[in-house]
Amino acid sequence: GCHRVMRAMSNSGVGQLAMIGFHPSGAYVIVSDADPAGKPQPALTSSGKTFSIDDYAANLKAQLDSKTCKYGFMVRYKSAMRAWAAGPKRTADNPPEQRFSVFHWFNPASVTKTITAVALLHVIHKKGLTIEEKIYKWLPKAWNIPDSFKTISVKELLHHTSGIRSGVLTYDELKDMVEAGINLKDKQVPEYQNTNYALARIVVAYLNGHKSSNADQASATAQNFIKYCQANIFDPLGIPGVEWKPDADDPTEFYPNPPGDSAGTSYGDWSLRPGSAGVHLSLAELSLFVAKLADTDVLLPQAMRTQMDNEGLGLGKHGSGKGEYYSKGGYFPGSKNGGAELHSVIAKYTNGVQLALVYNGDSATAQFDMEKAYNDAWK
């Protein structure tokens, strides 16, 4: 399945990564389009200290080694990149047995929300609209939308200040939720709900010209949203054929830690309920997405990217000083997935350092601390 990644990397100016791939010996994959040794040019310095991308990668590795079922990450700073992966993509009890790599696709859970936010902001910008627009204008006309729901804006939906107090994801569930309305007092207190981003896919579809003539509205709106993401996010990155469901042949499986004889899970098919989770990308592709979102106008113009950061639309602000960053995490609990727990994160530091990471295992066991790994990389 590396053909998709190879096309993406060749189009991004770092084709060397796809050619090197994951080294079975466990050596770092070192990539640079400016320096053969992959050294950051120029060096990143602050208050007499210098950031080491090698130390950051080594610190992440040290935190996760032997404490998770599998993990992988890609760290970037300008032209330099470090990548590492360990553990099984699939076990001998779940053949074909394979090692996990930064090129294997998986569902990064709520990290998907950043992609959904970019899609909605992209179409809003394309239409010459603002994030203050009320979303009811782009919901199905057949839905009976109460006045309380007509108060919700694009910004409130993406910032989890919509007042929605529901976790539903399917089209029919969303209809019932909308028609029940919200309590306006709930808008005064932010509450993270997957439903906000599930509903965002409906808004994107209607902004993108969806008509209610299709017999199967659930499928038609989901496919419109998926096609919009492909055309306006993944195609510009050179990533063709992105699915919102597991690979049909040998999907990446996630296991309890240790996996034992578990059959594993890929967390299901999200092609009819995309938005809050469900996109299937590799770490290499997620890293490319973060890089282009952070440093270029390929996905969104600078003004919209700044607004995304400042308003917390699909990303949250953390840290301070040289450790300030914007990130989105993803999580599938083991309690609902046969013990198979997943944690993922994408992060873009304001000084240009970037990260895409996933690990499969209990966070308490891993004792994962991304900020410590980063802070300890300054010498």
N, C-alpha and C positions, 0 to 999 in steps of 0.2 A: 503493500500500500504506500510506498514512498513516492510514487509518481506525482501525487498532488503536492507534496512538500517540495520535491525537486523543482517543479514548475514555479512554486511560490518563491523559493529562494533564488532561483536564477533571475526572476523578474525584480527581485529586491536588491540586487547587487551583491549578494552574499552566497552565490551559487556553490562556493567551496564547502559550505556546511552540508549541503545535501550530498555532495560527492564523498565527503569524509564519513558521514553517518555516525552511528554509535559504535565505539570501539569496544569489542568484547573484553579486552584486557582491563578495562576500567579507566583508561587514560582520558584526560579531559579532551573534549572536542574544542579546539581553539580556532576561532574564525576572525578574520579581519579583511576588510576591503582596502586597507591602507597600510598595514604593517604585517609582514609575514609571521611575526611572533605573536600577533594579536595583542600588542600592548596599546593601552589607551593613548591616543594622541589628540590634544595635549593631556598631560596628567591632571587629575582632579585633586586640587589642594584646598585646604581651609584651615586658618588659624595655626599654621605651621605643621599641619598633618597632611598626609597624602593617602588617598583612598586606593586600596589594592583590590582589584577585581578578583585576583587569585585567592586572596584571603577570604573575601566574601563567599566565593564558591566553596572553599574549603570549610568555612564555618557552617554553611548550610549542610554540607555533606556530613560533617562531624555530628551535627545535631540529629540527623535522620538515619544514619547508618545503624543497622541492627536493631532499630527501634520501630520500624514500620514493615509492613508487608512488601510494599514497593514505593518508590518515589522517583521524581525527576524534576529538574529545574533548568532554566536558561537565564543567565545574567548578562545584561548588556551595559556597556558604557561607550558611547560614540561608536567607533569602528571595531571595538573589541567585544568578544562574546565568550562565555564559558558555559558549558552544558554538562550535565551528569544525569545518569539514570541507573537504577538498581532494582532488583527484584523481578518477579514474574509478570509478564503480560498475561500469560495463561500458564497454569500448572500442569503437571503430568496427569493429575486427576481430571483435568479439563482440557484435553488435547485440542489442537496441536500445542505442545509445550513451547513457550517462547519467552525470551527476556523482554522486559519493558524498555522502551527507548523514547527519546524525545520526539520521535517521528510517529508514534502510535496515537491514533485518535481515541478520544474518550469524552465523556460528558462531564464538563467541569462544574456542574451544578450552577449555583447562582452567579458565577463569573459570567455566565451567559447574559445576565442583566445589563452589563456594560455594553455588550453588542446590541441588545434591544434598545437601549438608550440612544446609542449612536444612530440606529436606524430611524427612530422617531425624530430625533433632532435633525437628521439629514433631510427627511421629507418636509419637516416644518420649515427649515431654511430654504429648501428648493421652492416651496410654495410662497415664500415671502411673508411667512407668519412668524409669531413669537411664541415663547414658552408660556405666555399668559393666556393663550387661547383656551377656550373651554372645550373639553374633549367630547361632550355630548353631540357636537356637530358632526362627528365622524364615528357615530355608533349606528347600528342598524335602525332604519326608520320603523321597522316592525316592533321594536322594543318600546315598551311604555316607560319612558324615562321621567322619573319624578323630579320636582324642582330642586330637591336637595342635591341630587346627583348632577344637576346642570351647573352647579357651582364649581366643579372640579376642573382645574387647569392642567395643562401638560406638565408644568413645573411641579404641581402638587402630586400628580401621578408618579412621576419619576423620583420624587423626593420622599415618598411614603408619608405625605401630609394630606392625602386625599380624604381621610376619614373612613376609608374602607377597613372593615373589620371582618375579613373573610380570607380563607385560604384556597378558594376554588380556582380551577384551572381550565376546565373544558368550556366549550362554547355555550352549551345549554345551562351550565352552572353560572356562567358569567351573566347570562341574560336574567336569570332569577335573582342574582345578587344585585344587579343594576336596578331592576324593577322594584326591589325591596327598599331602595334608597339608603341613605346614610344618616347618622345623627350628626348634625352640623357641629356640635360641641366636640366631636371626635377629631375634627380637623385642627383643633388647638394643640393636640398632642401627637407627635410623629409616632407611627407604629409600622414596623417593617412587615409587609405582607406580600407574598408571592403574587397575589391576585392583581396588584398594581401593574406588574409587568406582563402578566397574562392578558390583561385588558389592553395594554399598549399595542399588542400585535393586531387587535381589531382596529384600533385607531390608525395604525400604519396602513393596514389594508385599505381602509376607506379613503384615507388621504391619497393613497396610490391608485385610486380610481375603481376600487371594487364596487360592483353593483349587486344588489340583493336578489338578482334573478336566478341564481344558482339554487338547485334543489337542496344540495348539501352545504349549508352555510359554514358548518364547522370546518370541513375540508377546504372549501373555497377561500375562506379568510386566512386560514393557516398557510395555505400554499401561496397566496398573494404575499403574505409577510415574508415567508421563506425566500421567495423569488426576489423580493425587494432587497433583502439582506445579501443575497448572492450577487445581484447586479451592482449594488452600491457600496458594499463593504468588502466582500471576498474577491470579486472579480478585480477591483482596483488593486488588491494586494497580490494578485496572481494566484489565488487559491480556488481552483475550480471544484465543482461538484460537492459542496459541503452538505452533509446530511444532518438531519435532526433526529437521528435514530442510530442504533448500533450497526456496525458493519455486518452485512449478512453472512460473511464467510467465517471470520475469526475475530469477533469484537474483543476489545480490551476488557478483561474481567477484573473485578475488585473482590477481595476476599477478607475474611476475618484475619486477624494477626495472632498466631500463625494461621496459614490457610487450611491446614489439615486436608481433609478430603472434600472440602466445600466445592460446589459447582460454580460458585462465584456469581456475580451480578454485573450487568452493564447499566443498570438503573433504568431500563425500559425504553420504549419508543415514545418520543415526544413530538412526533411530526404532526399530531392533531392538537397539541397543547403547547406550542413553542412560546418562548418569551421570557419566562422566569428562569428556565433552565433548558437543557436539551440539545444545544448545539454540540456537534462532535468535531473537535479540533485537536491537533497535536500541540505539545508544548512549543515546538518550533513555530507553528502557525500562530499560537497565542502570543508568543514573543514578538512576532512580526506585527501583529495587530497593535500591541502596546507601543511599539516603536513608532509606527506610522501615526498613531493617535497622539503620541506625545510631541513629536518633532516636525510634523508636516501637515499640509492641508489636503492630503490625499483623501482622508475620510470626512473631515469637517474643517471649515475655515477657522482660523485662529480665534476670532471673536466667539464663535460657538463653543470651541474647546475650552476657552477661558470661562465662559458661562457654565459649562458642564462642571468644571472644577469648583467654581465659586458657589454654585447653587447645590452641589452634591447630587448631581443627576447621573446616576449609574456608577458613581465613584464616591468614596469618602476621604476626607482629609485627616491625616494623622501626623504625629511627630512635630518637630520644630527644628529651626536652624538647618544645619547640613543634613539632618535626618528627616526633613519634611517630605512627605510623599502623599500621593493619592492612590487608593487601592480599592479592590473589590475582592471579597472572599466568597468561596463556595463550600457547601457542606451537605453531605448525605449522611444521616445518622445510621450507625450500625444497628441500632435497636429496631429499625424498620426495614433492614436489608440483610437479614441473616448474619449480622455481625460485621458486614462489610462497610466500613466507615471511610469516607472520602473527605479530604480537605484540599482546597485549591485556592490560589491567590494570584492576582496580577497586580503589579505596583509600578508606578512611575514616580521616581524622586524628582523634586524640582531642580536638582543639579544635573539631571540627565541619566542617572543610574536607573535601570529597569529590571524587572523580575517577572517571570512566569513560573509557577511551581505547583506541583500536586503531590500529595502523599496519601497512601492507603493504610490506615491504621488508627489506633486510638490516640488522640491528641495528648491525653494525660501521660501515656507511655512515651510518646515522642518528645514531650516537653519542648515543643517547637517554639522558638522565639526569633522571628524574622528580624526584628529591630536590633536585638543583641548581635545577631550574625553580621548585620550591617555596621553597627557601631564599632564592633571589634575589628573591622576591616580598615579602620583609620589608624595609621601609625605615624 
